[in-house]
Amino acid sequence: MQDLLAKNILRAIGHTLTDEEFALFCRHSFVKSFDRKTLLSQEGEHCKYVYFLVKGSAYSYIVNDHGDKHAIQFALEGYWITDQYSFFSNRPGMYSIETLEPTEALVVNKENFEKICQSSHMFEHFFRILIQNAFVALQYRLARTNSTDAEHRYLEFSQLHPEFVQRIPQYLIATYLGIKPQSLSRIRKELAERK
């Protein structure tokens, strides 16, 4: 667990996590296990926690007026997931977050998140970079969704995130990319035939 968190921090800000910093994080977080298909947060309810996945996978999604799920974010081991809008504004959630596999996570509530950031400049810097990177990735994704065809979106996604392609159901990847699931199946078949 410490190694996974340390690698995540090192990758984001180039800082090695000390034993004292890990102890600080542990004092203000807790480890929790969740079964597959557990709702970690639900649209319309306040999202009280941010989750760092140690094992398993989860995704956030919205449900449209027709009852269809549209994936917003995926998380595997070493990823963070929350409804940032709700977590930081204390307003009702925009998204639901659900586990896809049995999952273990380090969990931090808002009060302890603030304590961690106030107690350590390194963590404050780290979380700022995470939020900044999430915002940049969202802008990039929106621009690509509106400017490239479905095949190019899938190819880019599969090259950037091969681990997601292996573990996330294809219909969810399709909704994340703004593609109909049957179109993604056709694209994958055509790509396989070209090899």
C-alpha positions, 0 to 999 in steps of 0.5 A, a space after each residue: 500500500 505504501 509503495 503504491 501511494 509513494 509511486 503515485 506521488 513520485 509520478 505526479 510531483 517527483 517527490 519520494 514519500 517519507 515514512 513520516 508523510 505516509 504516517 500522516 496520510 494513514 492517520 487521516 485516512 482508513 482502508 476499506 474493502 468493497 464488493 463488486 458493484 458497490 456504490 461509493 457515491 450516488 448522484 444527488 447525494 453529497 460525495 463525502 470521500 476521495 478514494 485511492 484504489 489499492 486493489 480493484 477498479 471503479 468508475 464514475 458515471 452519469 445516467 441520462 434521461 433514457 436511463 443509459 449510463 455514461 462513464 466519466 472516469 475509470 480507476 484501477 490500482 494507483 488511481 484516485 476517484 471522487 466526484 470533485 464537484 460534490 466533494 469540494 463544494 459540499 453540494 449534491 453529487 453530479 455522478 455515481 461511483 461504482 466498483 467494477 471488481 472487489 476493491 480495496 481503497 484508502 479513503 479520506 473524508 473532506 475534513 481529513 483531506 484538509 488536515 493532510 493538506 494543511 499539515 504537509 506542503 508536499 501533499 497540498 502540492 500533490 493534490 493540486 497537481 492531481 486536480 490540475 491534471 484531471 482538469 487538463 485531461 477533461 478538457 483534452 477529452 472534450 476537445 478530442 470527442 468533438 474533433 476526431 472520429 470514433 476509431 481515432 478516439 479508441 486507438 488513442 485511448 487504447 494506446 494511452 490506457 492499455 490496462 483499462 482496455 484489459 479490465 474495463 467492460 467494452 460498453 463502458 469504454 464506448 460510453 466514455 469515448 462517446 461511441 455506441 457499444 455496437 460501433 466500438 465492437 465494429 471498430 475493434 473487429 476492423 482493427 483486428 482484421 487489419 493486423 
